[in-house]
């Protein structure tokens, strides 16, 4: 994308569970329920599963605001007390250096060279022309 004078900007998730441990919970549930976890994330590798309920974090009861209880410090294991079916267990995991659940934004490079500027202008003009033809 550099040839077009564009770059990708990563916007990491603001939620500690998502960003550092790689699991997403249902924000609308009374108790946090795991709804997504990518293969290879600390959550996946340590045995967290979709449908698990997070009932505690580091010895404190979890509620809708459990994410604020998570300590993402490097070399600090966080203990998640989970309920799975009729079983309760603790899963400990270290935060990852890789970020999970990021969003990405395409943005202009502030200092483009002439070739990058020319390519970008031709590209956007082609997009506008294509869009105008499809709007008719």
N, C-alpha and C positions, 0 to 999 in steps of 0.2 A: 504494500500500500504506500510505501514511501515514494515510489515512482510517481504517484498521483498527488503527492503533497499531503497525504493523510496518515494518521496513525491511530491505533487502537488505544483507548484509555480504559484500564480496569477499574471498576468500582466495586470493591469487596463488600460483601454483606456486612451490615452493621451488627448483626446478631452473632454472638460468640459461638453458639451451638452450630450454626451454619458455617461460619467463616473458618473456625479453627478445628472443629470436630467432625464436620461433614454430615450433619443431619438436620432435617427440617421438621418442625412440628406444626400441628394444626393450631393456629392462634385463636380460633373461635371455640375450642373445646374447653370445658371446665378444668380439665387436667391435660397438660401437654402430651399429645400423642404423636409418635414418630410417623411421618407421612412420606418421607423421602430420605434416601441415603445412597450416595454413589459408591460403586464398587471401588475398593482401595482406600476409602476414607478411614480415619481412625475409628469412627463409629461402626462401620461395616467390619473392619478387621478385628475389632474387639467384641463382636457378637451382638451389637444392637440390631433390632429388627423392626421392620415396618409393623405398626400396631402396638409396639411397646409404649407403655405409659411412663413418663418421667415423674416419679413421686418424691424424689429427693436429690439434692445436689450437695456434695461434700458435707453430709450430715444434717442439712437443713431441709425442711419440708419445701417441696416445689409447688408453685402455683403458676398462674398465667405469666408472671414476671420472673420466672425461674432463670431466664437468660442473664439477668443482672447478677445472679449468684455464681455464675461460671467464671472461674479464674483462668484466663488464657495464657498465663505466664509460661514461658519456655521452661522445660524441665519440671513442671508441676503436674502431677497426675490429678485429674479431677475424677471423683467418684460419683457415678450416677446410679441412684437407687431406682430400679425399674420394676414394673409389674407387667408380667406376661402371662395371660390366662389366669390361673390360680397360683402362680409362683412369683416370688419376689426375690430379686437378686441384685447385687451390686456389680456394675461394670466400670472399671477404671480405665482411663485413657489419657494419653498425652496429646496436647494440641499439635497440629501439623504445621509445618512451615508453609506448605501449599495452602492456598486459599480456595475454599469451596463456595458455591452459589454466588459467584460474582456476576455482575452485569457488565456489559462492555459498551463503550460509546466511541463512535468514529468522530475524530476531530481533525481540524486543519493543523498542519505544522506551521508554526508562526513564521519561520524563516524559510520559505520555499525558494528554490532556484527557478530560473526562467523556464526550464524544461518541465519542471513539476507544475508550475502555474499554467503553462500552455496545455498540458495533458488534462489537468483538472477542468479547465474551462471548456475544452472540447468534450470531455465526458459529460459534464453537466448540461451542455447545450444539446447533446444527443439524447440525454434523459428527458429534457424538456420537450424536444421534438417528438419523441416516442410517446410521451404522456399526452401531448396535444392531439396526436393522431388517434390515440385510443379513446379520447374524450369526445370525439365527434360522433 
